[in-house]
Amino acid sequence: MTEKNVWKVNGFLAILVLLALVGSAVYLFLKLHFITGAFVIFAFVILASGIVIVQPNQARAVTFFGRYMGSIRENGIWLTIPFSVNKKVSLRVRNFNSAKLKVNDVEGNPIEIAAVIVFKVVDSAKALFDVDSYEQFVEIQSETALRHVATKYPYDNFESEGYSLRGNTEEIAAELGKELQARLEVAGVQVMEARLTHLAYATEIASAMLQRQQASAIIAARQKIVEGAVGMAQMAIEKLLQEGTVELDDERKVTMINNLMVAIVSEKSAQPVINAGSLY
């Protein structure tokens, strides 16, 4: 089913014709031409049955004895096929907020996820006749696509590289929108935007995962500190040797590196020990 334009005529012109038919019928009845007047009234009823009013951002799908004849998208008053039935469908942009879904990510961790879908109808024929209820169809397919995307990625990457639900929200939203568009094409719906509105670990593992995140952050910070400390110790020894300020043997180099590493890596500030000499 594909949307097409239906035959229509300007409604104001049709109203003028209807008024003329009413005047003619009254004149004929006054002249006692009842049969001719009845035919005029019958013509009036036929034309009046085809009057359709279309609101802004609305479409009317016209069916004639069960057959789809076309749609009217232009707002205003129109005269279309008499004795036809028209169904309205909104073309406005709408939002759908999914419920918080509990799913397992690719690593099997239970998470809670929700999204907002911005969509609009672009094909009134598909929306009305190819699916039972396009609004309910959008809701079900949105939640299905959200579940499918959530199961393809981990909540967060602690050790491996790649996309994650928390670290790549833009990429995940783009993939969700692309998959939704493929699913909703049959209903004549265009997905304008898809965004995650809620993402969290399920309550039963939230505490454990928080500790894991904290441990990963501490390890990453320690690695940076150790790398910086090693570079600073090397730079200090090379600077002393280049300027010839002091002469250091291997044992003193090791002692100096040890002291520098302890001073830099330690969580607490180092306490200097001043050697004032020996009593003997």
C-alpha positions as a Python dict, from the first residue, in 0.01 Angstrom:
ca = {
    (1, 'M'): (0, 0, 0),
    (2, 'T'): (140, 338, -106),
    (3, 'E'): (-7, 683, -54),
    (4, 'K'): (-144, 860, -360),
    (5, 'N'): (-350, 1170, -431),
    (6, 'V'): (-726, 1133, -458),
    (7, 'W'): (-954, 1327, -691),
    (8, 'K'): (-1074, 1646, -524),
    (9, 'V'): (-1222, 1987, -605),
    (10, 'N'): (-1207, 2313, -414),
    (11, 'G'): (-1468, 2294, -140),
    (12, 'F'): (-1578, 2655, -163),
    (13, 'L'): (-1667, 2605, -529),
    (14, 'A'): (-1862, 2296, -427),
    (15, 'I'): (-2051, 2497, -163),
    (16, 'L'): (-2158, 2748, -427),
    (17, 'V'): (-2286, 2463, -642),
    (18, 'L'): (-2473, 2318, -344),
    (19, 'L'): (-2634, 2653, -268),
    (20, 'A'): (-2738, 2679, -631),
    (21, 'L'): (-2893, 2332, -612),
    (22, 'V'): (-3085, 2426, -298),
    (23, 'G'): (-3219, 2740, -468),
    (24, 'S'): (-3316, 2543, -775),
    (25, 'A'): (-3496, 2282, -568),
    (26, 'V'): (-3696, 2548, -382),
    (27, 'Y'): (-3790, 2715, -710),
    (28, 'L'): (-3900, 2383, -867),
    (29, 'F'): (-4111, 2290, -566),
    (30, 'L'): (-4280, 2630, -576),
    (31, 'K'): (-4353, 2571, -944),
    (32, 'L'): (-4493, 2228, -850),
    (33, 'H'): (-4223, 2041, -1044),
    (34, 'F'): (-4185, 1781, -770),
    (35, 'I'): (-4011, 1509, -971),
    (36, 'T'): (-3748, 1747, -1108),
    (37, 'G'): (-3709, 1901, -765),
    (38, 'A'): (-3655, 1555, -614),
    (39, 'F'): (-3376, 1487, -866),
    (40, 'V'): (-3213, 1815, -771),
    (41, 'I'): (-3232, 1725, -401),
    (42, 'F'): (-3080, 1385, -480),
    (43, 'A'): (-2793, 1557, -664),
    (44, 'F'): (-2747, 1785, -363),
    (45, 'V'): (-2720, 1485, -127),
    (46, 'I'): (-2467, 1315, -355),
    (47, 'L'): (-2240, 1619, -373),
    (48, 'A'): (-2277, 1702, -2),
    (49, 'S'): (-2160, 1352, 94),
    (50, 'G'): (-1821, 1426, -66),
    (51, 'I'): (-1741, 1735, 143),
    (52, 'V'): (-1426, 1683, 351),
    (53, 'I'): (-1249, 1924, 590),
    (54, 'V'): (-877, 1867, 643),
    (55, 'Q'): (-699, 2027, 939),
    (56, 'P'): (-334, 2149, 925),
    (57, 'N'): (-78, 1868, 955),
    (58, 'Q'): (-347, 1610, 896),
    (59, 'A'): (-421, 1366, 615),
    (60, 'R'): (-748, 1206, 510),
    (61, 'A'): (-738, 861, 350),
    (62, 'V'): (-1040, 815, 124),
    (63, 'T'): (-1194, 470, 66),
    (64, 'F'): (-1484, 395, -166),
    (65, 'F'): (-1672, 72, -92),
    (66, 'G'): (-1363, -82, 68),
    (67, 'R'): (-1115, 34, -197),
    (68, 'Y'): (-842, 284, -118),
    (69, 'M'): (-878, 576, -362),
    (70, 'G'): (-611, 814, -231),
    (71, 'S'): (-535, 1070, 39),
    (72, 'I'): (-581, 1443, 88),
    (73, 'R'): (-290, 1624, 259),
    (74, 'E'): (-371, 1988, 178),
    (75, 'N'): (-560, 2157, 460),
    (76, 'G'): (-891, 2324, 388),
    (77, 'I'): (-1234, 2220, 262),
    (78, 'W'): (-1258, 1987, -40),
    (79, 'L'): (-1509, 1799, -248),
    (80, 'T'): (-1399, 1443, -317),
    (81, 'I'): (-1566, 1118, -427),
    (82, 'P'): (-1930, 1113, -307),
    (83, 'F'): (-2040, 844, -59),
    (84, 'S'): (-1679, 771, 26),
    (85, 'V'): (-1541, 713, 374),
    (86, 'N'): (-1237, 904, 494),
    (87, 'K'): (-1009, 826, 786),
    (88, 'K'): (-789, 1090, 940),
    (89, 'V'): (-427, 1044, 1044),
    (90, 'S'): (-209, 1301, 1216),
    (91, 'L'): (112, 1410, 1040),
    (92, 'R'): (244, 1598, 1344),
    (93, 'V'): (577, 1516, 1507),
    (94, 'R'): (525, 1306, 1819),
    (95, 'N'): (732, 1163, 2104),
    (96, 'F'): (721, 817, 2251),
    (97, 'N'): (888, 759, 2588),
    (98, 'S'): (958, 392, 2644),
    (99, 'A'): (925, 234, 2984),
    (100, 'K'): (1238, 137, 3177),
    (101, 'L'): (1330, -201, 3032),
    (102, 'K'): (1534, -456, 3224),
    (103, 'V'): (1765, -643, 2987),
    (104, 'N'): (2103, -817, 2993),
    (105, 'D'): (2395, -656, 2812),
    (106, 'V'): (2636, -858, 2598),
    (107, 'E'): (2827, -967, 2912),
    (108, 'G'): (2511, -1088, 3084),
    (109, 'N'): (2488, -803, 3335),
    (110, 'P'): (2128, -693, 3407),
    (111, 'I'): (2076, -327, 3323),
    (112, 'E'): (1788, -79, 3307),
    (113, 'I'): (1748, 120, 2986),
    (114, 'A'): (1489, 358, 2838),
    (115, 'A'): (1470, 582, 2531),
    (116, 'V'): (1265, 858, 2370),
    (117, 'I'): (1162, 820, 2006),
    (118, 'V'): (1066, 1121, 1792),
    (119, 'F'): (862, 1019, 1488),
    (120, 'K'): (597, 1128, 1240),
    (121, 'V'): (377, 964, 977),
    (122, 'V'): (495, 1018, 619),
    (123, 'D'): (267, 770, 439),
    (124, 'S'): (-95, 776, 552),
    (125, 'A'): (-191, 469, 345),
    (126, 'K'): (71, 247, 510),
    (127, 'A'): (-4, 382, 856),
    (128, 'L'): (-377, 308, 827),
    (129, 'F'): (-396, -3, 613),
    (130, 'D'): (-65, -194, 637),
    (131, 'V'): (-65, -224, 1019),
    (132, 'D'): (-349, -270, 1265),
    (133, 'S'): (-264, 32, 1485),
    (134, 'Y'): (44, 227, 1385),
    (135, 'E'): (78, 397, 1726),
    (136, 'Q'): (81, 65, 1910),
    (137, 'F'): (310, -73, 1639),
    (138, 'V'): (559, 209, 1704),
    (139, 'E'): (556, 140, 2079),
    (140, 'I'): (615, -234, 2046),
    (141, 'Q'): (882, -207, 1777),
    (142, 'S'): (1063, 70, 1968),
    (143, 'E'): (1093, -143, 2279),
    (144, 'T'): (1197, -446, 2071),
    (145, 'A'): (1470, -250, 1892),
    (146, 'L'): (1590, -100, 2222),
    (147, 'R'): (1622, -448, 2375),
    (148, 'H'): (1809, -576, 2071),
    (149, 'V'): (2059, -290, 2068),
    (150, 'A'): (2116, -315, 2444),
    (151, 'T'): (2209, -684, 2418),
    (152, 'K'): (2478, -618, 2155),
    (153, 'Y'): (2707, -401, 2371),
    (154, 'P'): (2846, -402, 2725),
    (155, 'Y'): (2732, -142, 2974),
    (156, 'D'): (3091, -22, 3008),
    (157, 'N'): (3435, -126, 2881),
    (158, 'F'): (3673, -191, 3170),
    (159, 'E'): (3948, -382, 2992),
    (160, 'S'): (3867, -422, 2621),
    (161, 'E'): (3822, -162, 2349),
    (162, 'G'): (3506, -102, 2149),
    (163, 'Y'): (3165, 56, 2186),
    (164, 'S'): (2979, 55, 2516),
    (165, 'L'): (2632, 175, 2613),
    (166, 'R'): (2765, 430, 2861),
    (167, 'G'): (3072, 549, 2672),
    (168, 'N'): (2927, 578, 2320),
    (169, 'T'): (2578, 719, 2363),
    (170, 'E'): (2583, 904, 2029),
    (171, 'E'): (2679, 593, 1833),
    (172, 'I'): (2427, 379, 2020),
    (173, 'A'): (2150, 634, 1956),
    (174, 'A'): (2238, 643, 1584),
    (175, 'E'): (2223, 264, 1560),
    (176, 'L'): (1895, 256, 1750),
    (177, 'G'): (1744, 512, 1511),
    (178, 'K'): (1867, 319, 1206),
    (179, 'E'): (1723, -11, 1330),
    (180, 'L'): (1395, 155, 1425),
    (181, 'Q'): (1360, 311, 1081),
    (182, 'A'): (1402, -30, 919),
    (183, 'R'): (1135, -178, 1148),
    (184, 'L'): (885, 109, 1107),
    (185, 'E'): (918, 147, 729),
    (186, 'V'): (622, -86, 680),
    (187, 'A'): (399, 147, 885),
    (188, 'G'): (489, 461, 687),
    (189, 'V'): (660, 618, 988),
    (190, 'Q'): (980, 824, 980),
    (191, 'V'): (1206, 816, 1286),
    (192, 'M'): (1346, 1165, 1334),
    (193, 'E'): (1549, 1103, 1649),
    (194, 'A'): (1616, 831, 1905),
    (195, 'R'): (1791, 905, 2236),
    (196, 'L'): (1864, 710, 2552),
    (197, 'T'): (1695, 872, 2852),
    (198, 'H'): (1790, 622, 3122),
    (199, 'L'): (2082, 383, 3160),
    (200, 'A'): (2185, 214, 3484),
    (201, 'Y'): (2280, -119, 3631),
    (202, 'A'): (1997, -317, 3784),
    (203, 'T'): (1959, -269, 4159),
    (204, 'E'): (2081, -619, 4245),
    (205, 'I'): (2429, -560, 4099),
    (206, 'A'): (2457, -180, 4117),
    (207, 'S'): (2670, -182, 4434),
    (208, 'A'): (2915, -445, 4304),
    (209, 'M'): (2953, -270, 3969),
    (210, 'L'): (3014, 63, 4143),
    (211, 'Q'): (3303, -94, 4336),
    (212, 'R'): (3437, -236, 4012),
    (213, 'Q'): (3424, 103, 3844),
    (214, 'Q'): (3602, 264, 4139),
    (215, 'A'): (3872, -5, 4137),
    (216, 'S'): (3926, 38, 3762),
    (217, 'A'): (3954, 414, 3803),
    (218, 'I'): (4209, 376, 4085),
    (219, 'I'): (4419, 132, 3882),
    (220, 'A'): (4416, 361, 3578),
    (221, 'A'): (4517, 660, 3793),
    (222, 'R'): (4801, 462, 3955),
    (223, 'Q'): (4933, 360, 3615),
    (224, 'K'): (4950, 725, 3508),
    (225, 'I'): (5122, 822, 3834),
    (226, 'V'): (5383, 545, 3803),
    (227, 'E'): (5456, 636, 3440),
    (228, 'G'): (5503, 1000, 3540),
    (229, 'A'): (5718, 911, 3840),
    (230, 'V'): (5953, 696, 3633),
    (231, 'G'): (5994, 972, 3378),
    (232, 'M'): (6063, 1234, 3647),
    (233, 'A'): (6323, 1014, 3817),
    (234, 'Q'): (6503, 950, 3488),
    (235, 'M'): (6498, 1319, 3402),
    (236, 'A'): (6635, 1418, 3744),
    (237, 'I'): (6929, 1174, 3727),
    (238, 'E'): (7012, 1270, 3367),
    (239, 'K'): (7005, 1640, 3461),
    (240, 'L'): (7241, 1586, 3755),
    (241, 'L'): (7483, 1383, 3546),
    (242, 'Q'): (7482, 1634, 3259),
    (243, 'E'): (7559, 1931, 3483),
    (244, 'G'): (7815, 1735, 3685),
    (245, 'T'): (7674, 1858, 4012),
    (246, 'V'): (7727, 1528, 4187),
    (247, 'E'): (7876, 1195, 4101),
    (248, 'L'): (7646, 902, 4159),
    (249, 'D'): (7745, 538, 4158),
    (250, 'D'): (7493, 265, 4084),
    (251, 'E'): (7400, 216, 4447),
    (252, 'R'): (7326, 586, 4501),
    (253, 'K'): (7129, 601, 4176),
    (254, 'V'): (6910, 320, 4300),
    (255, 'T'): (6865, 495, 4635),
    (256, 'M'): (6776, 824, 4467),
    (257, 'I'): (6528, 661, 4230),
    (258, 'N'): (6371, 478, 4523),
    (259, 'N'): (6332, 802, 4719),
    (260, 'L'): (6185, 987, 4422),
    (261, 'M'): (5939, 706, 4346),
    (262, 'V'): (5823, 692, 4706),
    (263, 'A'): (5781, 1071, 4722),
    (264, 'I'): (5583, 1091, 4397),
    (265, 'V'): (5373, 775, 4417),
    (266, 'S'): (5283, 793, 4784),
    (267, 'E'): (4930, 911, 4864),
    (268, 'K'): (5064, 1120, 5153),
    (269, 'S'): (5322, 1393, 5125),
    (270, 'A'): (5678, 1275, 5193),
    (271, 'Q'): (5843, 1378, 5521),
    (272, 'P'): (6205, 1487, 5461),
    (273, 'V'): (6480, 1346, 5682),
    (274, 'I'): (6774, 1581, 5734),
    (275, 'N'): (7111, 1417, 5790),
    (276, 'A'): (7296, 1643, 6036),
    (277, 'G'): (7605, 1423, 6054),
    (278, 'S'): (7726, 1174, 6313),
    (279, 'L'): (7814, 1232, 6678),
    (280, 'Y'): (8138, 1041, 6635),
}
